[in-house]
Amino acid sequence: MERWVGELRAVGIGAHAVVALPELFDDPYVVSTGLRLEQESNEVGRVTMPGPVVTVDGRRLAPGKVANAPGSDAVEVLARIQRDHELAKLAATWVVQLEGLPRGWPYPS
């Protein structure tokens, strides 16, 4: 495979070998350029995923934070909009669910 990729590149044709994701994530270029992103999830611990690839003016965009479990920040969101005093009522009427939240990650932790 390497031979064919080399020959195609030598004549100006873009080519690369098909690589399995775990192998790709260990590639020194991928690691050094931030294309592999590692973040900490409250649910499952360390998470490895593709990093942001979009660039603006030659700079790669910064990744956002890892998403919380579905519904887990209801208290914080309601406090921000000054409605946290209604939390018990909203929970009792199922507008907001505070217990038995679904897992954000379908994998065992």
N, C-alpha and C positions, 0 to 999 in steps of 0.2 A: 504494500500500500504506500509506504513512504516513497518508494521509487517513482510511482505514478504521480503522486502529489508533487514531488520535486521536478519531474519532467514537465508537467503542466505549468507549474509556476515559472520555470525557466523560459517558456515561450510566451509569458505574459497572461496566462489564464489563471484566474483566482481559483484555488482548490485547497481543500483540507480533508483530512481523514475524518470519518465518523467516529466520535469518541463518546463513551458512556459518561453519564453525568458525574459519577463519583471521580472518575479519572480527570474529567475536565475541571472539576472544582479543586483538584490538587495541582493543576498546572501553575507553575511559578508566575506566568504572565497574568493569569486570571486572579491569583491571590494578590499580586503586587499592585494591580490596577483597581482593586475594589469591585471587580465583577463578581466575586464571591463575598457575600455579606453574612456575617454572623451576628445575631442579636439574641437577647435573653427574653424568653417568654415566661410570664407568670404561671402559665399552665403546664408547660412541658420542659422548661429549662432552655438550654442552648439550641438555637435554630439556625441552620445553614440554608441559605437560599441565594438565588441570583441577585446581584446588586444592581443599582440603577445604571443604565447604559446611555441614557440621554445626556448630551453635553450642550451647554450654552456658552458661547464665546470660548470654547476650548476647555471649559470646566465641567466636570461631572456633577450632576445634581446630587444633593445630600439625601440619604435615605430618611424616611420618617421612622417613627417609633413602631414597635411591634404592636399589633392590634390586641386589645384586651379581650377577655371572654365576652361573648355576646351579652349585652345588658349589664355588665359588671360596673360600668361607670354611671349608672342611672342617678345615684346620689350626687355625684360630682356635677353632672349635667344640670340637674334640677337646682342645685345650689347656685350655679353660675347664672341661671335665669331667675333667681330668687323665688323659686317655687318649692324649695325643699320642705317647707312647712306642710305641703300637701302630699308628702311621700306616702304616709299610711293610707290615705284615701285612694291615691292612684294605684297603690299595690293591691288594695282590697277589691278594686274594680277591674283589675287586670290590665290597666293602662300601662303600668310598669311592673315587670316581673323581677323580684329580688331573690327568690329562692328557686332551686331546681333549674338553674339556667343551663341551656345546652352547652356542650363543650365546643370551643372554637376549633379545636384540633381533634380530628377523628382517630388519632393514633394513641395507643396506650402510653402513658407517661412513665 
